[in-house]
Each structure stands twice: as structure tokens, then as C-alpha cells.
């Protein structure tokens, strides 16, 4: 739901989260540093409280509760015995995504940690979100050609210029 890079995700600390209950409720997430922000100016991303079974805020709060995390690294390793350990590596995110894809019966070798970021951009573009709105969440520049390359058009008959209005 953040659309962030693996390195940004695993760098998050509990202290980077701020619950917001006014207006649209959710969690403000401070991404302190990124590949395109080496100086560490940071940017804010938003996790909305949706009330649906896939609500990112509910999932986040459940993780914090079950893992008994109140400070420090947000995403941590868990042993096969359920012992919560140290900060995850960005490679761990890829492994987790690959294993989850396999368990879901998806074709192997096609999924990685980056698939989540590219999929976030693609899905929101298909739903009609403006590039600047997507870029604000992902930390891209709205004029970056990278964000446009992420949009994977597997259905060229949708949103087709030749089918717009009374052109034909």
C-alpha cells in the first residue's frame, strides 16, 4: 500500500508512523531516505484506514500487536519457532514475495519484491489515478519517465486513444 522500494520498507521504524484520526483516518508514514533522496529530506506516504479485510492499517496494527513491537525496526524476521528477531533485509522481502506467490499457485520466477512496487503503480494507473497522485505515494517525481515504464499495459484495448470519443 505504500508503493515503496524494498530498501525503504525495511528501513522503516515504528517511530516513522503517526496515527491520524482527523479527516480521512489512517497512518502517516515517513520515508526518511530513498534511492532518489540520498540527502534524507524524506517524504510522507499515507496508509488509509479502509475497513475492508485488506485494510493496511488493520494489518499493520495486528503485526505490531502480535510481534509485540513498540519501537525500533518495523519489519523484522520471525524464526520458524515464532521468535521475532532483527530488521529484515531487502533480500528477505524478495524471498517472502516469491514464497507467497508460489503458495498462491502463481507461476514461479516471475515475482519479486519489486513486483509489488511496479504492480502498485500499474494498478493505480489502470484505475485512473493521476500520475502525480501515484508519484506522491511512491516518492517518484511526477515527470519521471520511470513511473511511466512501470505501467504494464497487458490490455491494450482498454484506454485506447483510437477508441476515444467520436474519432472513428
N, C-alpha and C positions, 0 to 999 in steps of 0.2 A: 504493500500500500504506500510505501514511501517512494518507490521507484529509484532507490539509491544504488550506488555501487556496492559490491561486496565489502570493499575496504571501509566504506563509510558505515555500513551496517554493523560490522564487528567492532568498530571504534566507538560506538555509542555507549554512554554510561547512563545510569539511572538519573544522574544529575542533569542530563540533557533533556529530560522530559518535564513538561509542565502541563498539568491538567487544566483545561479551560471549560468552564460551565456556563459562561455568558455567551449569548448569540448561539451560533452552531457549536455544540459541545464536542469535545474531543481532546486530543493531546497535541500540543505544540512540541516539535522535535527539533533541537538544534543540531545541525550537521556542522561540526566545528571546522572541518578541513576536508578538502577533496582534491582529486587529481587536477582540477582546474582552479583550485583555490589553495595554493601552496602556502600563501601568507597566513591563512587561517582566519579570514574575515568571517567565514561561516554564513550559513543561510538557514532559514526556518522552513521546515516542511510540516505538513499537517496530517494527523490521523483523525478521521472523523468517527464519531460515535454513531453507528448506523442502526443499532438494534436488531440487525439481521444475524443469522447464525455465523456468518463470516466476518462479523464486526472486528476490525483490527484493534480497537481499544479494549474490547472484552477479552480478546486473545492475549493481548499484552498484559492486562491486569491479572489474568489467570496464570500466565507464565511467572510473573513476579511473585504471586502468592504461592504457587506450587514449589518454585525453586527457592523461596524464602530469600529473595534478593531485595535489599533496601538501598544499596549504594554500590558504586563501582560498575564494572562491566555489565552491560545489559544482557548480552547473549554469551552464554558460557557452555562449556562442554558438559555432557552428562555421561557417566560411565554406564555400562550395562547393568550395574547394580543400583542405578539411580542416584549416584553421588554427583552433586553439582561441583564442577571444577572451575578452571580459569577461563579467560576470554577465548572465544572461538577465533580461529584463523580464517582468512578469506577463502582458503582452500577448503576448509571444513564446510563452508556454505555450498560450494560446488558439489561436494560429496553428498551432503544432505539432499540437495535438489535431485541429483542423479538417482539416489536410492528411492526417494519419494516417487519419481517418475516411473521407475521400474515397478514399484509396488502398485502403482495405479494402472499398470499394463500399457504404458506408453512405449513407443519404440526406443530402444536403448541407443545411447551415443548421440542423441540429438538435444539433450538438455544439460544446462549448466547453471551456475549462479547468475551468469549474465543473461540467461533466458528470461529471468524474472524482470529485469530492468527493461530489456527490449520488448517483452510482452506487455509490460505496463504501458509503455509509450504507444505501441501498436494498438492495443485495445482501446485506450482512451481516444486516440485519433479516430478510430473507426466509430466510436460513439459520438463523435462530433465535438470533442473538446478542442479548444483553440490551442495552437502551438505554445503561446505564452503561458497558458494555464498549466500545460504539461511541463514546460520548462521550469516554471516556478517550483513545482514539486520535485523534479529530478535534479535541479541545480544546473541545468544546461542554460546556455544563452539562447533566447528565443530565435536568434538569427543563425544559430549554429547549424551547419549542414549535417552534423552528426545526428541530431534529433530527427531529421527527415529520413536519414538512412535507416533508422531503427524501425520505421513504419513499414512493416512487411505486408505488402498487398497480395494476399493469396486469392482474392476475389475481384479481378479487375472489372467485373460488370457492376460492382457497387461504386457509387460516387464517380461515375464515368462522365467525363466532360462532353462526350458525344451524345449522351442521353439527357443533357441538361436543358430544361425549358422546351421551347419550340424550335430548337436548332435544326432538327431533321423533319 
